[in-house]
Amino acid sequence: MTTSLPTVELGPLGLDGGAHVLVKLALSELRPGDALVVRGTHPELAPHLAVWCRSQGHRWLQDTATTSGAPPDAAGIIERGRSAG
């Protein structure tokens, strides 16, 4: 039995449009070490999330998105860090 990962759908939102608020809210429901799939179409979403994750104490796993159960159109996966942000 395959368990699907929790997912946040951002559509065209970028971090400059408030996507980080939705990501932060979704991460707040997870425990440290849990993963969150991020989906969105903003062209700069992946690089911006990589920087945001580093600054918030989370781990950005874009390269593993296609091999770890995430849908093929996922921007990447965030592994929740110990911080609440």
Backbone as a chain_set.jsonl record, in Angstrom:
{"seq": "MTTSLPTVELGPLGLDGGAHVLVKLALSELRPGDALVVRGTHPELAPHLAVWCRSQGHRWLQDTATTSGAPPDAAGIIERGRSAG", "coords": {"N": [[0.838, -1.179, 0.0], [0.636, 2.162, -0.929], [1.48, 5.231, 0.48], [0.344, 8.465, 0.104], [2.027, 11.589, -0.076], [1.545, 14.564, 1.903], [0.288, 17.478, 0.263], [0.765, 20.754, -1.012], [-0.921, 23.025, -2.953], [-0.034, 25.545, -5.061], [-0.632, 26.857, -7.38], [-0.379, 29.594, -9.621], [0.988, 31.213, -7.851], [3.823, 32.866, -6.533], [6.586, 33.172, -4.226], [6.758, 35.871, -3.811], [4.146, 36.565, -4.01], [2.83, 35.583, -1.852], [2.957, 32.824, -1.491], [4.635, 31.58, 0.33], [3.315, 31.814, 2.748], [1.223, 29.974, 2.571], [2.72, 27.632, 2.322], [4.075, 27.62, 4.764], [1.91, 27.361, 6.532], [0.984, 24.801, 5.769], [3.224, 23.266, 6.471], [3.188, 23.581, 9.203], [1.436, 21.73, 10.146], [2.767, 19.389, 10.122], [5.209, 17.05, 11.43], [8.638, 17.476, 12.541], [10.925, 16.337, 10.103], [9.0, 15.158, 8.518], [7.585, 15.084, 5.185], [6.586, 17.377, 2.616], [4.88, 17.829, -0.343], [5.247, 20.199, -2.88], [3.401, 21.937, -5.191], [3.171, 23.919, -8.085], [3.007, 26.593, -10.521], [4.52, 28.849, -10.91], [7.281, 30.409, -12.461], [9.692, 30.828, -11.037], [9.459, 29.403, -8.731], [10.707, 27.008, -7.633], [13.569, 27.698, -7.262], [13.244, 29.888, -5.506], [11.908, 28.706, -3.342], [13.899, 26.98, -2.47], [15.802, 28.716, -1.353], [14.197, 29.952, 0.603], [13.543, 27.743, 2.221], [16.076, 27.074, 3.267], [16.554, 29.382, 4.787], [14.604, 29.132, 6.695], [15.105, 26.835, 8.046], [14.409, 24.383, 6.967], [14.509, 21.56, 4.689], [15.138, 21.459, 1.278], [14.126, 19.424, -1.296], [14.265, 19.203, -4.154], [15.488, 17.73, -6.242], [14.82, 15.108, -5.663], [12.155, 14.848, -6.09], [10.902, 13.479, -8.228], [11.454, 10.853, -7.702], [10.484, 10.04, -5.287], [7.796, 9.539, -4.738], [6.347, 11.802, -5.25], [4.123, 13.727, -7.324], [4.684, 13.996, -10.912], [4.6, 16.66, -11.75], [5.364, 18.174, -9.627], [6.918, 20.886, -7.905], [8.817, 20.378, -6.065], [9.974, 18.844, -2.994], [9.568, 19.5, 0.42], [11.313, 18.922, 3.327], [10.346, 19.0, 6.561], [11.896, 21.014, 8.955], [13.202, 21.513, 12.299], [12.299, 23.968, 13.08], [9.466, 26.137, 13.562], [8.687, 27.576, 11.421]], "CA": [[0.0, 0.0, 0.0], [1.415, 3.382, -1.05], [0.946, 6.384, 1.184], [0.669, 9.693, -0.611], [2.554, 12.654, 0.759], [0.713, 15.769, 1.924], [0.615, 18.354, -0.855], [0.228, 22.109, -1.049], [-1.109, 23.484, -4.333], [0.169, 26.987, -5.082], [-1.052, 27.449, -8.646], [0.593, 30.537, -10.177], [1.602, 32.044, -6.809], [5.235, 32.792, -6.183], [6.81, 33.626, -2.866], [6.464, 37.303, -3.796], [2.697, 36.724, -3.985], [2.272, 35.004, -0.632], [3.013, 31.361, -1.462], [5.327, 31.141, 1.545], [2.333, 31.727, 3.838], [0.537, 28.689, 2.4], [3.691, 26.578, 2.614], [4.304, 27.652, 6.213], [0.71, 26.799, 7.142], [0.983, 23.351, 5.519], [4.309, 22.665, 7.256], [2.865, 23.636, 10.633], [0.646, 20.544, 10.463], [3.651, 18.231, 10.036], [6.265, 16.909, 12.437], [9.982, 17.561, 11.966], [11.31, 15.159, 9.339], [7.947, 14.82, 7.565], [7.753, 15.705, 3.877], [5.465, 18.081, 2.002], [5.025, 18.056, -1.779], [4.833, 21.536, -3.301], [3.06, 22.017, -6.61], [2.867, 25.272, -8.526], [3.44, 26.892, -11.881], [5.337, 30.065, -10.98], [8.56, 30.012, -13.045], [10.796, 30.933, -10.086], [9.041, 28.773, -7.48], [11.706, 26.079, -7.081], [14.746, 28.355, -6.667], [12.844, 30.711, -4.366], [11.641, 27.813, -2.212], [15.176, 26.461, -1.977], [16.368, 29.749, -0.482], [13.286, 30.111, 1.733], [13.716, 26.578, 3.106], [17.357, 27.242, 3.979], [16.435, 30.459, 5.773], [13.627, 28.739, 7.712], [15.553, 25.617, 8.716], [13.843, 23.201, 6.327], [15.359, 20.987, 3.647], [14.51, 21.448, -0.045], [14.507, 18.185, -1.972], [13.762, 19.272, -5.524], [16.04, 16.673, -7.09], [14.233, 13.809, -5.353], [10.706, 14.908, -6.261], [10.4, 12.493, -9.172], [11.749, 9.491, -7.286], [10.062, 9.774, -3.91], [6.359, 9.47, -4.586], [5.707, 13.067, -5.594], [3.646, 13.745, -8.709], [5.715, 14.476, -11.839], [4.555, 18.115, -11.921], [5.709, 18.833, -8.363], [8.1, 21.76, -7.921], [9.779, 19.722, -5.202], [9.524, 18.356, -1.695], [10.188, 20.131, 1.567], [11.374, 18.129, 4.549], [10.189, 19.972, 7.649], [12.953, 21.091, 9.953], [12.743, 21.667, 13.678], [11.687, 25.279, 13.302], [8.022, 26.197, 13.319], [8.437, 28.386, 10.234]], "C": [[0.886, 1.247, 0.0], [0.717, 4.518, -0.309], [1.329, 7.632, 0.419], [1.125, 10.76, 0.386], [1.585, 13.825, 0.791], [1.215, 16.743, 0.861], [0.008, 19.728, -0.649], [0.232, 22.559, -2.51], [-1.021, 25.008, -4.355], [-0.307, 27.653, -6.364], [0.015, 28.399, -9.157], [1.304, 31.398, -9.126], [3.095, 31.799, -6.675], [5.394, 33.249, -4.745], [6.536, 35.118, -2.736], [4.969, 37.586, -3.762], [2.039, 36.048, -2.801], [2.32, 33.493, -0.544], [3.666, 30.836, -0.187], [4.372, 31.017, 2.736], [1.601, 30.386, 3.768], [1.455, 27.521, 2.724], [3.919, 26.484, 4.121], [3.116, 27.038, 6.96], [0.669, 25.281, 6.969], [2.053, 22.651, 6.352], [3.979, 22.631, 8.745], [2.055, 22.417, 11.083], [1.483, 19.273, 10.461], [4.639, 18.212, 11.196], [7.621, 17.09, 11.77], [10.37, 16.232, 11.302], [10.252, 14.71, 8.347], [8.142, 15.61, 6.274], [6.448, 16.312, 3.374], [5.776, 18.281, 0.525], [4.504, 19.458, -2.089], [4.601, 21.516, -4.799], [2.703, 23.453, -6.942], [3.474, 25.533, -9.885], [4.284, 28.153, -12.003], [6.735, 29.687, -11.475], [9.75, 30.048, -12.078], [10.504, 30.217, -8.768], [10.134, 27.9, -6.867], [12.932, 26.794, -6.513], [14.398, 29.235, -5.464], [12.55, 29.854, -3.143], [12.927, 27.241, -1.633], [15.806, 27.446, -0.995], [15.511, 29.915, 0.766], [13.463, 28.962, 2.726], [15.001, 26.702, 3.923], [17.224, 28.279, 5.083], [15.5, 30.089, 6.922], [14.004, 27.453, 8.44], [14.94, 24.334, 8.185], [14.802, 22.713, 5.249], [14.584, 20.911, 2.339], [15.036, 20.26, -0.831], [13.998, 18.168, -3.414], [14.235, 18.105, -6.363], [15.402, 15.311, -6.837], [12.728, 13.771, -5.609], [10.178, 13.81, -7.176], [10.626, 11.06, -8.715], [11.21, 9.139, -5.907], [8.556, 9.822, -3.714], [5.63, 10.767, -4.881], [5.196, 12.994, -7.029], [4.695, 14.359, -9.634], [5.722, 15.987, -12.022], [4.868, 18.872, -10.63], [6.939, 19.71, -8.555], [9.2, 21.122, -7.092], [9.129, 19.28, -3.911], [10.283, 19.109, -0.619], [10.158, 19.136, 2.713], [11.363, 19.123, 5.709], [11.348, 19.876, 8.625], [12.364, 21.241, 11.341], [12.057, 22.983, 13.939], [10.199, 25.22, 13.013], [7.708, 26.931, 12.025], [8.622, 27.68, 8.947]], "O": [[1.783, 1.372, 0.834], [-0.486, 4.73, -0.46], [2.503, 7.842, 0.115], [0.664, 10.815, 1.527], [0.875, 14.064, -0.186], [2.414, 16.822, 0.594], [-1.119, 19.857, -0.171], [1.248, 22.483, -3.2], [-1.842, 25.687, -3.737], [-0.379, 28.88, -6.433], [1.198, 28.059, -9.137], [2.141, 32.229, -9.48], [3.558, 30.659, -6.702], [4.422, 33.671, -4.118], [6.128, 35.584, -1.672], [4.56, 38.72, -3.511], [0.813, 35.947, -2.749], [1.77, 32.923, 0.399], [3.295, 29.776, 0.316], [4.6, 30.203, 3.631], [1.386, 29.74, 4.794], [1.028, 26.536, 3.326], [3.95, 25.388, 4.682], [3.304, 26.281, 7.912], [0.356, 24.557, 7.913], [1.816, 21.564, 6.88], [4.442, 21.746, 9.465], [2.001, 22.113, 12.275], [0.972, 18.195, 10.764], [4.87, 19.227, 11.853], [7.748, 16.881, 10.563], [10.169, 15.156, 11.865], [10.559, 13.956, 7.423], [8.778, 16.664, 6.266], [5.358, 15.822, 3.67], [6.817, 18.839, 0.177], [3.439, 19.85, -1.61], [5.476, 21.133, -5.576], [2.015, 24.125, -6.174], [4.343, 24.794, -10.346], [4.722, 28.491, -13.103], [7.323, 28.736, -10.961], [10.732, 29.342, -12.304], [11.228, 30.407, -7.791], [10.447, 28.05, -5.686], [13.308, 26.521, -5.373], [15.172, 29.316, -4.51], [12.902, 30.23, -2.025], [13.024, 27.041, -0.422], [16.286, 27.051, 0.068], [16.043, 30.009, 1.872], [13.526, 29.188, 3.934], [15.002, 26.461, 5.13], [17.724, 28.08, 6.19], [15.592, 30.668, 8.005], [13.296, 27.029, 9.354], [14.947, 23.31, 8.869], [15.789, 23.379, 4.938], [13.486, 20.355, 2.302], [16.244, 20.108, -1.01], [13.363, 17.201, -3.834], [13.451, 17.541, -7.127], [15.44, 14.445, -7.711], [12.092, 12.747, -5.362], [9.105, 13.263, -6.92], [10.045, 10.137, -9.286], [11.46, 8.04, -5.412], [8.09, 10.122, -2.615], [4.405, 10.822, -4.771], [5.767, 12.284, -7.858], [5.514, 15.162, -9.185], [6.745, 16.55, -12.411], [4.656, 20.082, -10.554], [7.877, 19.343, -9.263], [10.383, 21.303, -7.38], [7.91, 19.331, -3.751], [11.489, 19.331, -0.731], [9.111, 18.574, 3.033], [12.247, 19.972, 5.827], [11.727, 18.789, 9.06], [11.154, 21.108, 11.527], [11.311, 23.114, 14.91], [9.736, 24.337, 12.291], [6.563, 26.907, 11.573], [8.436, 28.275, 7.885]]}, "num_chains": 1, "name": "protein.A"}
